[in-house]
Amino acid sequence: MRDQKIGVLCIQETHLCPEHQSQIESIYARRLLVLNSSDPSRPGSSAGVAFILNKEITNTSNAKLHVIIPG
């Protein structure tokens, strides 16, 4: 994201459990904001959509995730 100057990256089928999201956020907290919607019944094993915002390019101070359909 830094090299290609990507401001917003959207990823489907992330299968991102809360533990992995915390690890990513702890490593890249200075540069990236990760907003993730997991399948509430099976986080990490099914579905999931993530939005990664590049803090160096975009204003993330008011960024919020509104989940319409979980996962």
N, CA and C atoms as a LAMMPS dump frame, in Angstrom:
ITEM: TIMESTEP
0
ITEM: NUMBER OF ATOMS
213
ITEM: BOX BOUNDS ff ff ff
-5.0000000000000000e+02 5.0000000000000000e+02
-5.0000000000000000e+02 5.0000000000000000e+02
-5.0000000000000000e+02 5.0000000000000000e+02
ITEM: ATOMS id mol type element x y z
1 1 1 N 0.824 -1.186 0
2 1 2 C 0 0 0
3 1 3 C 0.867 1.248 0
4 2 1 N 1.964 1.193 0.711
5 2 2 C 2.842 2.353 0.766
6 2 3 C 3.533 2.582 -0.566
7 3 1 N 4.089 1.532 -1.158
8 3 2 C 4.834 1.677 -2.404
9 3 3 C 3.94 2.095 -3.569
10 4 1 N 2.742 1.554 -3.636
11 4 2 C 1.82 1.863 -4.728
12 4 3 C 0.912 3.051 -4.425
13 5 1 N 1.07 3.642 -3.237
14 5 2 C 0.259 4.789 -2.805
15 5 3 C -1.24 4.486 -2.869
16 6 1 N -1.615 3.338 -2.298
17 6 2 C -3.016 2.92 -2.235
18 6 3 C -3.615 3.489 -0.953
19 7 1 N -4.718 4.234 -1.08
20 7 2 C -5.358 4.849 0.077
21 7 3 C -6.337 3.925 0.769
22 8 1 N -7.137 3.191 -0.016
23 8 2 C -8.158 2.291 0.528
24 8 3 C -8.043 0.948 -0.184
25 9 1 N -7.949 -0.115 0.593
26 9 2 C -7.879 -1.464 0.05
27 9 3 C -9.038 -2.258 0.628
28 10 1 N -9.87 -2.845 -0.243
29 10 2 C -11.02 -3.641 0.18
30 10 3 C -10.741 -5.1 -0.152
31 11 1 N -10.949 -5.97 0.841
32 11 2 C -10.635 -7.384 0.663
33 11 3 C -11.844 -8.221 1.058
34 12 1 N -12.213 -9.183 0.196
35 12 2 C -13.293 -10.115 0.482
36 12 3 C -12.72 -11.425 0.987
37 13 1 N -13.573 -12.21 1.649
38 13 2 C -13.196 -13.535 2.164
39 13 3 C -11.935 -13.456 3.029
40 14 1 N -11.938 -12.554 3.988
41 14 2 C -10.742 -12.349 4.807
42 14 3 C -10.509 -13.447 5.823
43 15 1 N -11.562 -14.062 6.342
44 15 2 C -11.436 -15.106 7.367
45 15 3 C -10.564 -14.606 8.519
46 16 1 N -10.766 -13.373 8.916
47 16 2 C -9.917 -12.717 9.909
48 16 3 C -10.552 -12.827 11.288
49 17 1 N -9.913 -13.587 12.175
50 17 2 C -10.412 -13.709 13.547
51 17 3 C -9.903 -12.509 14.36
52 18 1 N -10.532 -12.213 15.493
53 18 2 C -10.122 -11.056 16.297
54 18 3 C -8.649 -11.072 16.714
55 19 1 N -8.098 -12.255 16.977
56 19 2 C -6.691 -12.348 17.373
57 19 3 C -5.762 -11.907 16.243
58 20 1 N -6.059 -12.354 15.028
59 20 2 C -5.231 -11.966 13.88
60 20 3 C -5.382 -10.485 13.564
61 21 1 N -6.589 -9.963 13.712
62 21 2 C -6.792 -8.54 13.482
63 21 3 C -5.99 -7.726 14.489
64 22 1 N -5.957 -8.157 15.736
65 22 2 C -5.164 -7.465 16.764
66 22 3 C -3.676 -7.504 16.438
67 23 1 N -3.197 -8.642 15.936
68 23 2 C -1.791 -8.751 15.555
69 23 3 C -1.456 -7.792 14.422
70 24 1 N -2.306 -7.734 13.407
71 24 2 C -2.08 -6.838 12.282
72 24 3 C -2.077 -5.394 12.753
73 25 1 N -3.047 -5.054 13.594
74 25 2 C -3.137 -3.681 14.093
75 25 3 C -1.922 -3.312 14.951
76 26 1 N -1.419 -4.247 15.74
77 26 2 C -0.259 -3.927 16.576
78 26 3 C 1.004 -3.724 15.739
79 27 1 N 1.131 -4.452 14.638
80 27 2 C 2.312 -4.326 13.782
81 27 3 C 2.241 -3.065 12.918
82 28 1 N 1.057 -2.787 12.352
83 28 2 C 0.922 -1.709 11.374
84 28 3 C 0.089 -0.53 11.865
85 29 1 N -0.104 -0.387 13.159
86 29 2 C -0.986 0.644 13.716
87 29 3 C -0.592 2.058 13.297
88 30 1 N 0.664 2.3 13.102
89 30 2 C 1.116 3.637 12.731
90 30 3 C 0.724 4.006 11.297
91 31 1 N 0.668 3.012 10.418
92 31 2 C 0.413 3.277 8.996
93 31 3 C -0.983 2.907 8.517
94 32 1 N -1.592 1.881 9.134
95 32 2 C -2.837 1.351 8.599
96 32 3 C -3.941 1.294 9.647
97 33 1 N -5.179 1.437 9.18
98 33 2 C -6.358 1.215 10.003
99 33 3 C -7.127 0.075 9.36
100 34 1 N -7.398 -0.98 10.135
101 34 2 C -8.099 -2.154 9.624
102 34 3 C -9.514 -2.162 10.184
103 35 1 N -10.498 -2.153 9.276
104 35 2 C -11.901 -2.262 9.647
105 35 3 C -12.388 -3.586 9.082
106 36 1 N -12.871 -4.464 9.949
107 36 2 C -13.195 -5.823 9.536
108 36 3 C -14.596 -6.213 9.987
109 37 1 N -15.305 -6.93 9.138
110 37 2 C -16.593 -7.512 9.47
111 37 3 C -16.477 -9.022 9.293
112 38 1 N -16.561 -9.746 10.401
113 38 2 C -16.45 -11.202 10.369
114 38 3 C -17.82 -11.84 10.508
115 39 1 N -17.888 -13.11 10.148
116 39 2 C -19.09 -13.889 10.394
117 39 3 C -19.204 -14.082 11.897
118 40 1 N -20.259 -13.565 12.547
119 40 2 C -20.337 -13.624 14.005
120 40 3 C -20.42 -15.045 14.565
121 41 1 N -20.963 -15.974 13.807
122 41 2 C -21.075 -17.345 14.313
123 41 3 C -19.79 -18.147 14.119
124 42 1 N -18.974 -17.756 13.137
125 42 2 C -17.723 -18.485 12.867
126 42 3 C -16.609 -17.533 12.454
127 43 1 N -16.18 -16.636 13.335
128 43 2 C -15.112 -15.699 12.945
129 43 3 C -13.816 -16.453 12.647
130 44 1 N -13.183 -16.086 11.588
131 44 2 C -11.915 -16.7 11.217
132 44 3 C -12.04 -17.91 10.324
133 45 1 N -13.246 -18.467 10.188
134 45 2 C -13.366 -19.665 9.36
135 45 3 C -14.311 -19.497 8.18
136 46 1 N -15.012 -18.372 8.124
137 46 2 C -15.968 -18.189 7.033
138 46 3 C -16.175 -16.712 6.759
139 47 1 N -16.34 -16.39 5.49
140 47 2 C -16.724 -15.049 5.036
141 47 3 C -15.752 -13.969 5.514
142 48 1 N -16.265 -12.754 5.607
143 48 2 C -15.473 -11.63 6.094
144 48 3 C -15.088 -10.648 5.009
145 49 1 N -15.204 -9.377 5.361
146 49 2 C -14.804 -8.287 4.486
147 49 3 C -13.952 -7.34 5.319
148 50 1 N -12.86 -6.866 4.752
149 50 2 C -11.985 -5.931 5.458
150 50 3 C -11.704 -4.723 4.579
151 51 1 N -11.632 -3.579 5.24
152 51 2 C -11.229 -2.339 4.597
153 51 3 C -9.963 -1.878 5.295
154 52 1 N -8.905 -1.7 4.551
155 52 2 C -7.636 -1.244 5.106
156 52 3 C -7.402 0.163 4.593
157 53 1 N -7.241 1.099 5.517
158 53 2 C -7.034 2.499 5.166
159 53 3 C -5.589 2.873 5.447
160 54 1 N -4.974 3.511 4.489
161 54 2 C -3.594 3.966 4.609
162 54 3 C -3.599 5.322 5.318
163 55 1 N -3.129 5.365 6.54
164 55 2 C -3.143 6.587 7.341
165 55 3 C -2.224 7.667 6.778
166 56 1 N -1.247 7.266 5.982
167 56 2 C -0.319 8.235 5.408
168 56 3 C -0.953 9.022 4.261
169 57 1 N -2.041 8.486 3.677
170 57 2 C -2.673 9.116 2.521
171 57 3 C -4.077 9.611 2.843
172 58 1 N -4.826 8.852 3.641
173 58 2 C -6.223 9.185 3.913
174 58 3 C -6.408 9.689 5.343
175 59 1 N -7.466 10.454 5.552
176 59 2 C -7.818 10.939 6.876
177 59 3 C -8.685 9.869 7.536
178 60 1 N -8.173 9.211 8.557
179 60 2 C -8.882 8.106 9.202
180 60 3 C -9.467 8.498 10.556
181 61 1 N -9.415 9.756 10.917
182 61 2 C -9.842 10.16 12.26
183 61 3 C -11.325 9.895 12.511
184 62 1 N -12.162 9.971 11.498
185 62 2 C -13.596 9.73 11.671
186 62 3 C -14.068 8.464 10.974
187 63 1 N -13.162 7.58 10.644
188 63 2 C -13.522 6.357 9.926
189 63 3 C -14.306 5.414 10.847
190 64 1 N -15.424 4.92 10.337
191 64 2 C -16.266 3.989 11.083
192 64 3 C -16.725 2.888 10.161
193 65 1 N -16.994 1.738 10.744
194 65 2 C -17.513 0.605 9.991
195 65 3 C -18.941 0.395 10.435
196 66 1 N -19.882 0.452 9.491
197 66 2 C -21.287 0.186 9.764
198 66 3 C -21.623 -1.136 9.105
199 67 1 N -21.86 -2.167 9.902
200 67 2 C -22.133 -3.503 9.376
201 67 3 C -23.629 -3.628 9.081
202 68 1 N -23.962 -3.893 7.836
203 68 2 C -25.348 -4.099 7.436
204 68 3 C -25.698 -5.577 7.528
205 69 1 N -24.854 -6.407 6.929
206 69 2 C -25.002 -7.855 7.024
207 69 3 C -23.674 -8.401 7.544
208 70 1 N -23.618 -8.941 8.761
209 70 2 C -22.358 -9.431 9.324
210 70 3 C -21.697 -10.469 8.425
211 71 1 N -20.391 -10.34 8.295
212 71 2 C -19.617 -11.276 7.506
213 71 3 C -19.635 -10.914 6.05
